[in-house]
Amino acid sequence: MAFGLSVRAKRIEQGIGLNDFAERLGVSPAYWSRVEREQENPPRDELVEKAAAILGVRMDDLFIEAGRLPPDMRNDLARVVQTYRRMRRPVGITPKTPMDQ
């Protein structure tokens, strides 16, 4: 599900009004409404983190829905890719390049 639609569904499920949610994030209700309706790109990292905290969901999950890695993973992208490759490698397949190891 797209970021805005997912956040909106979770917010409504928890009974949090749009105005209250936007105020807690420190943004205008008009802006946040556009985010939830997918008329704006997912917001900056700080707001994704705050939204996760308010909704009580994993920050990583919201970043995935926003289509990007959490900030701490972006800072160590090489290790993230290497770990992913190791996990995706079928058993018995030998790595072809140093990056695949």
Summary of the structure (lengths in Angstrom):
residues: 101
radius of gyration: 17.4
end to end distance: 32.5
largest distance: 54.7
contacts: 241
relative contact order: 0.12
helix: 63%
strand: 0%
